Amino acid sequence: MTTFKDRLEADLRAAIKARDELVVSTLRLAISAVRNEEVAGDAARTLSDEEVQAVLTREMKKRRDAATAFADAGRPEQAERERAEERVLEAYLPQQMSDADLAAAVAKALDGLDLSGKQAMGPAMKAAQAEVAGRAEGGRVAAEVRRHLGS
């Protein structure tokens, strides 16, 4: 069975052969981020597929933030390139949950827990993130948890 990192590297080789400059540069940056994460800390290690997905999610968020910054600075061509890189990375991640599915998942995670108020945000987020398991961005999950805790 091939790992997620192996898939990225195989797709990079295919993009190089196809001379797809956008995909090549995006995958090189993503693989570099994965390798940096592997050697971060006390000892080098191999990342699990879930950890690689977390790195790609972080890289995708960086692209989204950069696109916003470039657009605000009046550089639409650079902002569009960042959005294109984000779309390339998005293809490697699981489909994001819809708002309705997210609301149901958070409700299920918080069901039975006696949580209310802002002081319960930490335990509530832990339960919600375990239920969502990377299928929704943290900001969306936090907003939904806040909505549930406030009601």
C-alpha positions as CSV (number, residue, x, y, z in Angstrom):
1,M,0.0,0.0,0.0
2,T,1.4,3.4,-0.9
3,T,1.5,6.2,1.6
4,F,0.1,9.6,1.1
5,K,3.6,11.0,0.7
6,D,4.4,8.4,-2.0
7,R,1.3,9.6,-3.9
8,L,2.5,13.2,-3.7
9,E,5.9,12.2,-5.0
10,A,4.4,10.1,-7.8
11,D,2.1,12.9,-8.8
12,L,5.1,15.3,-8.8
13,R,7.0,13.1,-11.2
14,A,3.9,12.9,-13.5
15,A,3.5,16.7,-13.4
16,I,7.2,17.2,-14.2
17,K,6.8,14.9,-17.2
18,A,3.6,16.8,-18.3
19,R,5.5,20.1,-17.8
20,D,2.7,21.4,-15.5
21,E,4.6,24.2,-13.8
22,L,1.8,25.1,-11.3
23,V,1.4,21.6,-10.0
24,V,5.1,21.0,-10.0
25,S,5.8,24.1,-7.9
26,T,2.9,23.4,-5.5
27,L,3.8,19.8,-4.9
28,R,7.4,20.6,-4.4
29,L,6.4,23.1,-1.7
30,A,4.0,20.6,-0.1
31,I,6.6,17.8,-0.1
32,S,9.2,20.2,1.3
33,A,6.7,21.1,4.1
34,V,6.2,17.4,4.8
35,R,9.9,16.7,5.0
36,N,10.4,19.7,7.3
37,E,7.8,18.3,9.6
38,E,9.5,14.9,9.5
39,V,12.8,16.3,10.8
40,A,11.3,18.8,13.2
41,G,11.7,17.9,16.9
42,D,14.2,15.7,18.6
43,A,14.5,12.9,16.1
44,A,13.6,12.4,12.5
45,R,10.4,10.3,11.9
46,T,8.1,9.2,9.2
47,L,4.7,10.9,9.2
48,S,1.5,9.0,9.2
49,D,-1.1,9.7,6.4
50,E,-3.1,11.8,8.9
51,E,-0.1,13.9,9.8
52,V,0.7,14.5,6.1
53,Q,-2.9,15.6,5.6
54,A,-2.6,18.0,8.5
55,V,0.5,19.5,6.9
56,L,-1.3,19.8,3.6
57,T,-4.2,21.5,5.4
58,R,-1.8,24.0,7.0
59,E,-0.2,24.7,3.6
60,M,-3.7,25.2,2.0
61,K,-4.5,27.7,4.8
62,K,-1.3,29.5,4.0
63,R,-2.2,29.8,0.4
64,R,-5.7,31.1,1.3
65,D,-4.2,33.7,3.6
66,A,-1.6,34.7,1.1
67,A,-4.3,35.1,-1.6
68,T,-6.3,37.4,0.6
69,A,-3.2,39.4,1.4
70,F,-2.2,39.8,-2.3
71,A,-5.8,40.7,-3.2
72,D,-5.9,43.4,-0.5
73,A,-2.5,44.7,-1.7
74,G,-3.8,45.1,-5.2
75,R,-2.0,42.2,-6.8
76,P,-4.8,40.1,-8.3
77,E,-2.5,38.0,-10.6
78,Q,-0.5,36.8,-7.6
79,A,-3.7,36.2,-5.6
80,E,-5.1,34.1,-8.4
81,R,-1.9,32.0,-8.4
82,E,-2.2,31.4,-4.7
83,R,-5.8,30.3,-5.2
84,A,-4.8,28.0,-8.0
85,E,-2.1,26.4,-5.7
86,E,-4.8,26.1,-3.0
87,R,-7.0,24.2,-5.5
88,V,-4.1,21.8,-6.3
89,L,-3.6,21.0,-2.6
90,E,-7.4,20.7,-2.1
91,A,-7.5,17.7,-4.4
92,Y,-5.4,15.7,-1.9
93,L,-7.5,16.4,1.1
94,P,-10.8,14.8,2.1
95,Q,-14.0,16.5,1.0
96,Q,-14.9,19.3,3.5
97,M,-18.2,18.8,5.5
98,S,-21.2,20.9,4.6
99,D,-22.5,23.3,7.2
100,A,-25.4,21.0,8.0
101,D,-23.2,18.0,8.4
102,L,-20.8,20.0,10.6
103,A,-23.7,21.2,12.8
104,A,-24.9,17.6,13.1
105,A,-21.4,16.3,13.9
106,V,-20.8,19.0,16.6
107,A,-24.2,18.3,18.1
108,K,-23.5,14.6,18.2
109,A,-20.1,15.2,19.8
110,L,-21.5,17.6,22.5
111,D,-24.6,15.5,23.1
112,G,-24.4,14.1,26.6
113,L,-21.6,16.4,27.7
114,D,-22.6,18.9,30.4
115,L,-20.9,21.9,28.8
116,S,-21.9,25.6,28.8
117,G,-20.2,28.9,28.6
118,K,-16.9,30.1,27.3
119,Q,-14.9,28.1,29.9
120,A,-16.1,24.9,28.3
121,M,-14.7,25.8,24.9
122,G,-11.5,23.7,25.3
123,P,-13.2,20.4,26.2
124,A,-16.0,21.0,23.7
125,M,-13.5,21.7,20.9
126,K,-11.6,18.5,21.8
127,A,-14.7,16.4,21.5
128,A,-15.9,18.2,18.3
129,Q,-12.5,17.8,16.6
130,A,-12.4,14.1,17.4
131,E,-15.8,13.7,15.8
132,V,-15.0,15.9,12.7
133,A,-11.6,14.3,12.2
134,G,-10.1,16.7,9.7
135,R,-13.1,17.0,7.5
136,A,-13.7,20.6,8.4
137,E,-11.4,23.5,9.2
138,G,-10.8,24.4,12.8
139,G,-12.3,27.9,12.4
140,R,-15.6,26.5,11.1
141,V,-15.6,23.9,13.9
142,A,-14.9,26.6,16.6
143,A,-17.7,28.8,15.2
144,E,-20.2,25.9,15.4
145,V,-19.0,24.9,18.9
146,R,-19.5,28.5,20.0
147,R,-22.9,28.6,18.5
148,H,-23.9,25.4,20.4
149,L,-22.4,26.5,23.7
150,G,-24.1,29.9,23.4
151,S,-27.5,28.4,23.0
